[in-house]
C-alpha cells in the first residue's frame, strides 16, 4: 500500500511538472493581435493624385486585396485621400474589404480650429486613419483624437499643418482596451517633425496597451523619441529582438535611386509572434514582423504604386 501511494504521488508530480514545461509555466491562454502600418501615397507627378495621396483605382484595389488576404486586426494608414475613401466609394474606394470599418482625423482650419471640408486650404485634412476588424474590435466612443502639424509662431511659418497623428481606442474581443496610433509627421523640416512626434507620444499614445506606427519621415532616434516602455516591433530592419536586417528600406523613390528607413512600429505590450499565421489563414511572420518586398513578403501595392513598403506585425500577450 505504501509503495502504491508513493508511485501515485510521483506520477501526479511528474505529470504536473510536464504540463508546466509545455505551457511555459502559465495556464492562461495567450491572445494574438496582427496589425498593419502603411503609408499609401505616391509622390509621382505622373499619377496626378491630389497632394500625392492614394487615388489610382488599381492601387486601392491591390491594397484592399492585401488586407483581405493577410487579415490584420488593426490598420494604421497615412496619406489616405479623404475619409470617404476608407469605407465609401469616393476616389475609387473603398480601401477596406468587408468586415472592416474605420475612422480618419477630422479636417480642421489651422487658424480657427473649425471643422472644414476635406479639401479646404490651410487645414489638417483627413489623411491619417485607423481601421479595425469588426469581428474582434469595437470603437470606444469619443476616443478619436488628432495631433496636427506644429502650430506655434514658428510652425505657422515653417510647418505643414496637414501632417498629423491620429488615434482611436478599441475594445479587443469584448475585454481589454487598446490604443492604435497612426503617425505622419512633417516631411521637410526636422524641427517641425520633432515637435510633432513629441506630441504623438504625449497626447495620443496613452494607455497600457498601445500600438503606434507608420511613416515617421525619419530614421533618427532623437527625432523618433521612443519611450523606454515601448518595444521595437520594427525599426530600420530590426524585427523585435528576433532579427536585424540592415538591408531593408521602407521608402523608395525614383526607381530605387533614393532609399530610406522611415517606417517603424512600436508597442508597450506583447512580444513578437512567429507562429501566429494559422490564426489568420496565412503564412507565419518568420521574425514577428514583415516589411513588404523583403523576406518573401509581398508588397501591399502588388509591386508598384506606393512609395512606402508596409509593415505587418504579429504579437501575442497574456
SETORDREN-45295 format. One line per field, with one value per residue: residue number from 1; x, y, z of N, C-alpha, C in turn. Coordinates in pm, whole numbers, padded with zeros to 5 digits. Example, Ala and Ser with C-alpha at 12.3 -4.5 7.8 and 13.67 -1.06 7.14 Angstrom:
2
nr [1:2] $
n.xx [01319:01285] $
n.yy [-00569:-00225] $
n.zz [00780:00708] $
ca.xx [01230:01367] $
ca.yy [-00450:-00106] $
ca.zz [00780:00714] $
c.xx [01320:01290] $
c.yy [-00330:00003] $
c.zz [00780:00787] $
// end
This chain:
318
nr [1:2:3:4:5:6:7:8:9:10:11:12:13:14:15:16:17:18:19:20:21:22:23:24:25:26:27:28:29:30:31:32:33:34:35:36:37:38:39:40:41:42:43:44:45:46:47:48:49:50:51:52:53:54:55:56:57:58:59:60:61:62:63:64:65:66:67:68:69:70:71:72:73:74:75:76:77:78:79:80:81:82:83:84:85:86:87:88:89:90:91:92:93:94:95:96:97:98:99:100:101:102:103:104:105:106:107:108:109:110:111:112:113:114:115:116:117:118:119:120:121:122:123:124:125:126:127:128:129:130:131:132:133:134:135:136:137:138:139:140:141:142:143:144:145:146:147:148:149:150:151:152:153:154:155:156:157:158:159:160:161:162:163:164:165:166:167:168:169:170:171:172:173:174:175:176:177:178:179:180:181:182:183:184:185:186:187:188:189:190:191:192:193:194:195:196:197:198:199:200:201:202:203:204:205:206:207:208:209:210:211:212:213:214:215:216:217:218:219:220:221:222:223:224:225:226:227:228:229:230:231:232:233:234:235:236:237:238:239:240:241:242:243:244:245:246:247:248:249:250:251:252:253:254:255:256:257:258:259:260:261:262:263:264:265:266:267:268:269:270:271:272:273:274:275:276:277:278:279:280:281:282:283:284:285:286:287:288:289:290:291:292:293:294:295:296:297:298:299:300:301:302:303:304:305:306:307:308:309:310:311:312:313:314:315:316:317:318] $
n.xx [00084:00195:00401:00250:00113:00322:00420:00198:00182:00427:00379:00172:00303:00502:00350:00232:00459:00549:00334:00356:00599:00543:00353:00475:00485:00251:-00099:-00276:-00438:-00290:-00326:-00355:-00255:-00273:-00136:-00131:00074:00088:00189:00010:00048:00184:00451:00477:00450:00329:00105:-00094:-00234:-00410:-00224:-00046:-00166:-00339:-00497:-00530:-00718:-00624:-00432:-00580:-00740:-00547:-00443:-00673:-00708:-00476:-00521:-00750:-00638:-00429:-00546:-00528:-00588:-00596:-00544:-00323:-00315:-00162:-00172:-00412:-00660:-00906:-01151:-01389:-01306:-01222:-01421:-01622:-01724:-01586:-01324:-01227:-01266:-01406:-01126:-01115:-01190:-01486:-01607:-01453:-01415:-01362:-01195:-01103:-00882:-01022:-01087:-00958:-00961:-00663:-00623:-00856:-00955:-01195:-01431:-01387:-01414:-01301:-01103:-01021:-00830:-00531:-00575:-00616:-00696:-00790:-00615:-00484:-00561:-00735:-00819:-01025:-01094:-01417:-01516:-01360:-01298:-01418:-01514:-01422:-01630:-01587:-01312:-01147:-00879:-00671:-00336:-00218:-00022:00271:00198:00264:00414:00650:00580:00358:00481:00664:00592:00404:00056:-00107:00017:-00020:-00092:-00298:-00535:-00726:-00920:-00980:-01185:-01087:-01191:-01411:-01309:-01025:-00898:-00739:-00501:-00459:-00234:-00181:00082:00229:00441:00580:00747:00951:01092:01295:01272:01002:00903:01015:00896:00628:00623:00688:00449:00280:00356:00301:00032:-00128:-00048:-00139:-00203:-00206:-00185:-00069:-00032:00172:00256:00387:00466:00731:00889:01160:01475:01598:01684:01675:01481:01261:01214:01146:00984:01114:00947:00834:00847:01049:00887:00919:01198:01406:01490:01516:01357:01153:01320:01429:01548:01780:01794:01995:01970:01719:01480:01231:01112:01108:01223:01214:01264:01436:01665:01672:01662:01518:01493:01226:00990:00832:00741:00596:00527:00382:00330:00309:00476:00684:00530:00595:00457:00193:00053:-00138:-00372:-00475:-00505:-00284:00064:00318:00474:00800:00981:00825:00747:00703:00836:00711:00803:01037:01208:01041:00786:00493:00442:00205:00096:00110:00342:00389:00315:00300:00508:00607:00683:00483:00436:00381:00269:00288:00182:00180:00017:-00043] $
n.yy [-00121:00127:00159:00182:00420:00610:00579:00664:00931:01027:01000:01187:01429:01432:01449:01702:01866:01828:01937:02205:02264:02251:02445:02681:02762:02878:02879:03031:03130:03272:03581:03678:03935:04102:04359:04627:04873:05149:05373:05505:05666:05824:05991:06052:06265:06183:06034:06207:06256:06428:06617:06407:06181:05865:05751:05614:05366:05099:05085:05119:04892:04684:04724:04674:04404:04298:04347:04188:03938:03906:03972:04167:04271:04535:04844:05099:05392:05627:05919:05875:05960:06091:06081:05961:05779:05558:05370:05419:05494:05701:05845:05609:05426:05149:05147:04953:04606:04393:04347:04519:04839:05194:05505:05847:06125:06448:06722:07026:07380:07568:07810:07872:07636:07533:07298:07195:07151:06849:06908:07166:07468:07544:07370:07074:06840:06497:06275:06080:05772:05514:05176:04884:04536:04426:04200:04148:04383:04684:05025:05274:05505:05850:05849:05910:06104:06371:06483:06765:06938:07127:07431:07671:08002:07963:07730:07804:07946:07770:07499:07221:07190:06976:06735:06478:06310:06038:05883:05607:05445:05106:04825:04502:04186:04202:04257:04373:04711:04884:05105:05254:05411:05612:05750:06045:06265:06595:06619:06773:06939:06921:07032:07090:06832:06691:06820:06760:06476:06443:06527:06328:06110:06214:06297:06120:05847:05703:05486:05136:04947:04991:05040:05180:05342:05370:05598:05777:05966:05987:05843:05884:05838:06041:06209:06040:05963:05745:05617:05449:05246:05135:04876:04777:04690:04695:04845:05016:04780:04610:04347:04313:04165:03970:03951:04128:04312:04469:04562:04650:04867:05104:05314:05410:05583:05724:05496:05350:05496:05668:05576:05501:05454:05486:05400:05270:05067:05032:04900:04898:04667:04308:04051:03953:03740:03441:03230:03271:03277:03085:03152:03348:03245:03247:03247:03215:03496:03514:03655:03783:04030:04190:04343:04483:04339:04222:03933:03748:03846:03990:04304:04554:04696:04533:04546:04788:05140:05258:05458:05373:05085:04847:04763:04468:04325:04072:03999:03866:03827:03793] $
n.zz [00000:00078:-00111:-00345:-00296:-00295:-00556:-00701:-00613:-00714:-00987:-01024:-00957:-01153:-01388:-01350:-01353:-01616:-01757:-01685:-01804:-02078:-02103:-02060:-01802:-01733:-01704:-01833:-02133:-02424:-02610:-02945:-03178:-03481:-03674:-03916:-04059:-04270:-04525:-04780:-04999:-05303:-05447:-05712:-05989:-06224:-06167:-06096:-05859:-05604:-05382:-05377:-05274:-05208:-05493:-05736:-05907:-05933:-05732:-05498:-05517:-05507:-05250:-05097:-05159:-05044:-04770:-04731:-04773:-04581:-04343:-04115:-03776:-03692:-03860:-03943:-04117:-04342:-04554:-04689:-04926:-04860:-04595:-04682:-04865:-04732:-04637:-04813:-05157:-05271:-05465:-05587:-05384:-05186:-04955:-04761:-04717:-04691:-04358:-04215:-04056:-03998:-03905:-03974:-03912:-03840:-04065:-03995:-03961:-03973:-03835:-03689:-03588:-03659:-03795:-04122:-04484:-04647:-04832:-04783:-04794:-04609:-04392:-04182:-04308:-04402:-04382:-04222:-04072:-03885:-03894:-03832:-03760:-03749:-03627:-03410:-03276:-03119:-03133:-02898:-02784:-02846:-02832:-03045:-03170:-03277:-03353:-03475:-03733:-03634:-03470:-03350:-03342:-03490:-03621:-03780:-03980:-04089:-04091:-04215:-04183:-04235:-04188:-03979:-03663:-03559:-03349:-03212:-02958:-02881:-02808:-02748:-02842:-02673:-02424:-02306:-02337:-02601:-02762:-03075:-03288:-03564:-03750:-03900:-03940:-04019:-04332:-04437:-04260:-03986:-03731:-03711:-03737:-03515:-03297:-03346:-03335:-03068:-02950:-03041:-02883:-02626:-02622:-02767:-02752:-02517:-02239:-02138:-02331:-02620:-02966:-03212:-03512:-03852:-04113:-04024:-04132:-04080:-03976:-03743:-03409:-03216:-03311:-03333:-03068:-02894:-02612:-02320:-02235:-02455:-02690:-02967:-03255:-03527:-03668:-03870:-04000:-03785:-03632:-03374:-03102:-03244:-03502:-03714:-03997:-04203:-04460:-04535:-04669:-04629:-04765:-05092:-05369:-05703:-05861:-05702:-05672:-05458:-05126:-04812:-04453:-04311:-04196:-03912:-03626:-03299:-02969:-02639:-02514:-02520:-02720:-02997:-03233:-03390:-03484:-03545:-03781:-03860:-03725:-03881:-04126:-04295:-04403:-04148:-03983:-04004:-03844:-03660:-03747:-04063:-04354:-04646:-04955:-04870:-04739:-04860:-04829:-04966:-05144:-05051:-05255:-05469:-05613:-05750:-05727:-05474:-05264:-05020:-04821:-04664:-04314:-04143:-03846:-03601:-03280:-02947:-02631:-02276] $
ca.xx [00000:00284:00468:00150:00088:00434:00423:00090:00222:00532:00316:00099:00401:00569:00252:00217:00582:00550:00234:00414:00706:00488:00266:00554:00467:00127:-00218:-00361:-00424:-00240:-00406:-00275:-00300:-00199:-00167:-00067:00103:00118:00170:-00048:00065:00291:00494:00500:00360:00259:-00022:-00192:-00316:-00409:-00127:00024:-00233:-00388:-00612:-00546:-00808:-00551:-00363:-00682:-00779:-00439:-00439:-00789:-00680:-00375:-00588:-00838:-00555:-00346:-00640:-00486:-00696:-00593:-00468:-00293:-00286:-00137:-00186:-00542:-00708:-01009:-01218:-01493:-01242:-01190:-01529:-01716:-01681:-01514:-01184:-01203:-01281:-01346:-00997:-01133:-01281:-01595:-01563:-01373:-01459:-01253:-01214:-00989:-00881:-01109:-01024:-00979:-00893:-00542:-00628:-00973:-00990:-01329:-01444:-01398:-01424:-01185:-01000:-01006:-00692:-00483:-00648:-00547:-00743:-00835:-00521:-00441:-00679:-00720:-00929:-01021:-01179:-01536:-01543:-01277:-01276:-01522:-01463:-01457:-01690:-01521:-01168:-01071:-00806:-00562:-00231:-00196:00110:00316:00114:00305:00456:00745:00508:00273:00565:00759:00548:00278:-00044:-00179:00090:-00085:-00106:-00439:-00552:-00854:-00915:-01061:-01202:-01049:-01261:-01506:-01242:-00929:-00895:-00609:-00490:-00387:-00192:-00121:00170:00281:00489:00631:00850:01057:01157:01319:01221:00858:00883:01049:00792:00504:00637:00679:00307:00219:00380:00244:-00112:-00203:-00005:-00162:-00265:-00115:-00179:-00062:00047:00193:00345:00363:00572:00781:00969:01295:01532:01676:01632:01650:01354:01154:01188:01075:00995:01173:00844:00787:00934:01059:00824:01000:01273:01527:01531:01513:01228:01151:01458:01443:01642:01813:01830:02043:01949:01576:01445:01085:01066:01190:01183:01287:01306:01539:01779:01667:01605:01523:01434:01138:00866:00865:00628:00632:00416:00423:00283:00321:00603:00668:00481:00646:00375:00053:-00009:-00254:-00492:-00521:-00512:-00171:00195:00371:00574:00918:01050:00726:00705:00750:00834:00675:00905:01152:01186:00933:00654:00454:00407:00061:00054:00133:00466:00411:00203:00321:00648:00645:00654:00403:00484:00281:00321:00215:00225:00100:00025:-00125] $
ca.yy [00000:00242:00177:00228:00562:00693:00574:00750:01069:01060:01015:01313:01538:01432:01500:01845:01931:01826:02032:02339:02280:02276:02563:02799:02798:02954:02810:03128:03133:03399:03646:03727:04055:04134:04493:04676:05016:05172:05499:05460:05769:05814:06126:06063:06359:06120:05976:06315:06248:06547:06610:06279:06081:05744:05783:05527:05253:04974:05087:05093:04751:04599:04737:04603:04261:04261:04344:04071:03817:03895:03979:04234:04314:04681:04905:05241:05440:05768:05965:05845:06078:06153:05981:05890:05674:05444:05271:05455:05477:05820:05830:05466:05343:05158:05085:04839:04499:04363:04303:04625:04977:05278:05649:05931:06253:06550:06837:07144:07501:07589:07931:07878:07504:07496:07185:07243:07045:06759:06964:07309:07516:07578:07284:06949:06736:06370:06181:05973:05694:05383:05085:04764:04423:04440:04076:04141:04512:04786:05159:05339:05633:05972:05832:05957:06226:06403:06579:06828:06994:07229:07548:07793:08104:07900:07632:07869:07995:07672:07360:07182:07158:06853:06615:06461:06181:06012:05763:05565:05338:04995:04712:04379:04063:04232:04265:04480:04829:04915:05230:05243:05544:05627:05867:06101:06400:06678:06552:06860:07023:06836:07099:07064:06688:06650:06872:06687:06341:06454:06533:06196:06029:06271:06320:06015:05710:05681:05359:05025:04859:05086:05016:05307:05319:05424:05675:05879:06059:05997:05724:05936:05808:06165:06264:05943:05983:05629:05598:05323:05145:05083:04780:04782:04585:04705:04970:05014:04642:04528:04284:04284:04130:03841:03958:04263:04305:04604:04599:04674:05008:05110:05420:05401:05683:05733:05365:05294:05587:05720:05475:05547:05369:05586:05342:05199:05035:05006:04870:04889:04538:04194:04007:03911:03604:03382:03112:03315:03282:02998:03220:03440:03174:03289:03203:03282:03601:03445:03737:03856:04145:04177:04462:04446:04312:04156:03801:03676:03904:04073:04444:04576:04753:04429:04566:04927:05228:05329:05485:05309:04943:04829:04679:04381:04281:03975:03997:03787:03876:03713] $
ca.zz [00000:00085:-00239:-00441:-00268:-00341:-00701:-00749:-00588:-00809:-01119:-01024:-00960:-01284:-01485:-01327:-01398:-01763:-01805:-01670:-01902:-02211:-02103:-02028:-01662:-01716:-01752:-01901:-02278:-02476:-02712:-03057:-03247:-03603:-03722:-04037:-04065:-04410:-04597:-04907:-05101:-05401:-05481:-05856:-06057:-06336:-06123:-06091:-05738:-05520:-05272:-05387:-05189:-05274:-05577:-05852:-05881:-05914:-05602:-05396:-05528:-05458:-05105:-05044:-05171:-04944:-04639:-04728:-04770:-04460:-04230:-03992:-03686:-03687:-03970:-03928:-04251:-04368:-04691:-04750:-04999:-04775:-04510:-04758:-04944:-04646:-04642:-04918:-05296:-05317:-05507:-05616:-05266:-05053:-04925:-04672:-04759:-04599:-04226:-04153:-04054:-03951:-03890:-04008:-03843:-03898:-04131:-03911:-04005:-03895:-03753:-03602:-03535:-03703:-03886:-04260:-04584:-04655:-04918:-04756:-04786:-04476:-04299:-04147:-04399:-04345:-04443:-04131:-04036:-03820:-03926:-03749:-03794:-03664:-03555:-03289:-03210:-03122:-03107:-02772:-02822:-02802:-02813:-03161:-03137:-03369:-03321:-03604:-03755:-03540:-03498:-03280:-03438:-03581:-03701:-03881:-04089:-04141:-04081:-04279:-04082:-04268:-04147:-03850:-03597:-03529:-03268:-03156:-02859:-02927:-02716:-02816:-02802:-02566:-02295:-02278:-02425:-02658:-02836:-03202:-03330:-03697:-03745:-04025:-03911:-04127:-04411:-04487:-04159:-03870:-03610:-03710:-03719:-03379:-03208:-03371:-03281:-02922:-02913:-03064:-02764:-02503:-02626:-02837:-02719:-02375:-02205:-02111:-02449:-02730:-03086:-03280:-03624:-03985:-04176:-03931:-04212:-04025:-03914:-03631:-03275:-03142:-03359:-03304:-02925:-02840:-02467:-02279:-02211:-02583:-02757:-03112:-03335:-03649:-03672:-03954:-04026:-03664:-03605:-03231:-03065:-03310:-03615:-03760:-04139:-04231:-04600:-04560:-04687:-04632:-04855:-05212:-05467:-05830:-05905:-05615:-05660:-05322:-05037:-04673:-04349:-04249:-04142:-03789:-03539:-03160:-02878:-02498:-02461:-02610:-02776:-03135:-03253:-03514:-03515:-03539:-03912:-03870:-03674:-03984:-04253:-04377:-04357:-04030:-04000:-03951:-03745:-03580:-03828:-04201:-04438:-04781:-05057:-04809:-04674:-04926:-04802:-05081:-05127:-05045:-05383:-05569:-05687:-05791:-05696:-05347:-05232:-04895:-04801:-04544:-04204:-04082:-03717:-03518:-03140:-02856:-02494:-02184] $
c.xx [00087:00350:00371:00122:00198:00448:00317:00125:00329:00476:00243:00195:00470:00477:00236:00339:00589:00451:00283:00520:00650:00392:00342:00536:00340:00012:-00310:-00332:-00374:-00333:-00314:-00339:-00212:-00237:-00079:-00047:00151:00093:00128:-00028:00173:00323:00518:00401:00279:00125:-00132:-00281:-00300:-00318:-00054:-00036:-00279:-00507:-00633:-00628:-00730:-00477:-00460:-00721:-00672:-00426:-00555:-00766:-00578:-00438:-00674:-00758:-00485:-00423:-00588:-00606:-00709:-00505:-00448:-00244:-00250:-00145:-00306:-00592:-00806:-01081:-01320:-01437:-01223:-01295:-01631:-01656:-01608:-01372:-01142:-01206:-01386:-01207:-01017:-01224:-01393:-01539:-01477:-01450:-01344:-01291:-01086:-00995:-00967:-01026:-01061:-00899:-00775:-00554:-00742:-01005:-01126:-01324:-01469:-01399:-01292:-01071:-00977:-00859:-00658:-00555:-00573:-00581:-00771:-00744:-00480:-00563:-00639:-00843:-00915:-01122:-01297:-01568:-01465:-01273:-01395:-01463:-01511:-01505:-01614:-01371:-01085:-01007:-00692:-00458:-00187:-00054:00143:00250:00143:00355:00558:00671:00425:00354:00643:00707:00416:00178:-00111:-00091:00050:-00062:-00252:-00450:-00698:-00825:-01017:-01071:-01181:-01122:-01353:-01443:-01155:-00937:-00753:-00617:-00409:-00361:-00127:-00040:00208:00324:00547:00748:00970:01137:01172:01269:01071:00831:00908:00944:00664:00512:00630:00535:00234:00233:00304:00092:-00193:-00173:-00020:-00231:-00162:-00100:-00186:00020:00055:00288:00299:00487:00613:00864:01109:01342:01614:01610:01596:01521:01238:01117:01114:01093:01048:01072:00792:00892:00938:00984:00890:01067:01400:01579:01535:01371:01225:01296:01496:01548:01666:01868:01868:02012:01803:01548:01294:01029:01162:01136:01269:01347:01419:01663:01788:01597:01624:01459:01345:01020:00900:00737:00677:00506:00470:00365:00310:00463:00579:00626:00527:00564:00227:-00018:-00135:-00383:-00553:-00530:-00401:-00043:00232:00461:00699:00985:00953:00679:00764:00737:00805:00794:01031:01111:01066:00795:00616:00433:00256:00008:00079:00252:00492:00289:00219:00470:00697:00605:00586:00474:00367:00343:00229:00271:00130:00121:-00069:-00270] $
c.yy [00125:00269:00232:00376:00649:00692:00666:00896:01114:01082:01148:01432:01547:01489:01650:01921:01937:01927:02175:02365:02318:02393:02690:02845:02876:02875:02904:03126:03270:03450:03696:03852:04076:04275:04534:04826:05048:05317:05461:05559:05736:05954:06146:06160:06294:06061:06082:06313:06375:06526:06477:06172:05962:05777:05686:05402:05124:04969:05060:04946:04658:04605:04662:04452:04215:04250:04219:03941:03798:03923:04050:04273:04466:04732:05053:05293:05588:05794:05906:05974:06160:06043:05898:05781:05547:05335:05299:05440:05598:05784:05684:05377:05235:05094:04954:04734:04481:04311:04403:04756:05062:05425:05720:06058:06356:06660:06963:07263:07531:07706:07931:07746:07456:07377:07238:07124:06969:06818:07113:07348:07551:07500:07152:06833:06605:06255:06064:05904:05568:05300:04958:04661:04419:04313:04067:04272:04604:04919:05211:05480:05751:05964:05882:06091:06245:06492:06638:06881:07103:07363:07668:07892:08048:07806:07695:07915:07884:07530:07337:07139:07022:06729:06589:06322:06163:05882:05736:05462:05232:04888:04584:04259:04084:04249:04387:04592:04856:05047:05206:05383:05537:05756:05913:06246:06468:06611:06640:06937:06942:06899:07079:06919:06645:06697:06792:06545:06341:06457:06403:06110:06082:06282:06209:05875:05681:05547:05249:04931:04946:05028:05148:05284:05382:05493:05790:05985:06082:05860:05760:05903:05935:06232:06171:05947:05867:05619:05459:05212:05082:04993:04806:04663:04576:04842:04952:04873:04553:04479:04238:04267:03997:03843:04103:04252:04445:04652:04626:04824:05019:05219:05427:05497:05673:05598:05304:05381:05647:05617:05518:05443:05456:05526:05248:05171:04996:04968:04868:04766:04430:04162:03955:03766:03553:03261:03146:03313:03201:03063:03313:03375:03210:03219:03274:03398:03551:03521:03819:03985:04127:04310:04418:04442:04250:04024:03728:03732:04000:04219:04460:04636:04658:04459:04705:05010:05306:05345:05402:05162:04925:04744:04600:04322:04178:03982:03911:03838:03796:03761] $
c.zz [00000:-00048:-00345:-00423:-00324:-00492:-00761:-00730:-00686:-00949:-01130:-01036:-01096:-01391:-01473:-01380:-01549:-01820:-01792:-01775:-02038:-02216:-02073:-01886:-01637:-01773:-01828:-02051:-02322:-02586:-02822:-03118:-03369:-03646:-03838:-04025:-04205:-04452:-04739:-05021:-05202:-05452:-05631:-05921:-06168:-06296:-06114:-05968:-05654:-05401:-05264:-05296:-05273:-05362:-05692:-05817:-05854:-05781:-05488:-05397:-05473:-05306:-05040:-05050:-05067:-04805:-04627:-04716:-04636:-04332:-04105:-03907:-03685:-03802:-03938:-04062:-04250:-04518:-04764:-04815:-04916:-04700:-04587:-04846:-04862:-04656:-04751:-05057:-05351:-05357:-05518:-05493:-05286:-05046:-04851:-04733:-04658:-04467:-04153:-04151:-04000:-03947:-03933:-03925:-03915:-03965:-04053:-03966:-03914:-03798:-03652:-03533:-03577:-03798:-04027:-04356:-04595:-04737:-04897:-04750:-04642:-04366:-04280:-04240:-04325:-04388:-04353:-04071:-03959:-03855:-03843:-03798:-03696:-03585:-03424:-03210:-03224:-03076:-02971:-02806:-02762:-02792:-02931:-03131:-03236:-03303:-03454:-03616:-03654:-03573:-03409:-03385:-03539:-03676:-03811:-04001:-04159:-04152:-04152:-04172:-04108:-04262:-04003:-03791:-03562:-03452:-03237:-03048:-02900:-02817:-02795:-02757:-02682:-02430:-02278:-02382:-02472:-02735:-02961:-03256:-03468:-03697:-03886:-04000:-04035:-04200:-04442:-04384:-04030:-03740:-03597:-03673:-03574:-03280:-03223:-03314:-03129:-02875:-02943:-02938:-02643:-02505:-02691:-02785:-02570:-02352:-02191:-02229:-02574:-02844:-03161:-03396:-03753:-04037:-04085:-04003:-04156:-03980:-03791:-03497:-03199:-03188:-03325:-03156:-02858:-02690:-02434:-02258:-02341:-02648:-02907:-03171:-03471:-03651:-03754:-03979:-03903:-03639:-03460:-03184:-03130:-03421:-03651:-03903:-04186:-04372:-04634:-04564:-04708:-04723:-04973:-05318:-05592:-05871:-05826:-05603:-05520:-05234:-04892:-04581:-04261:-04173:-04026:-03709:-03400:-03081:-02735:-02431:-02565:-02651:-02917:-03146:-03390:-03558:-03521:-03675:-03925:-03824:-03778:-04122:-04349:-04332:-04228:-04071:-03928:-03838:-03658:-03643:-03966:-04271:-04581:-04875:-04999:-04745:-04731:-04901:-04915:-05045:-05130:-05175:-05499:-05659:-05738:-05754:-05568:-05321:-05112:-04894:-04666:-04440:-04149:-03957:-03654:-03376:-03060:-02714:-02406:-02180] $
// end
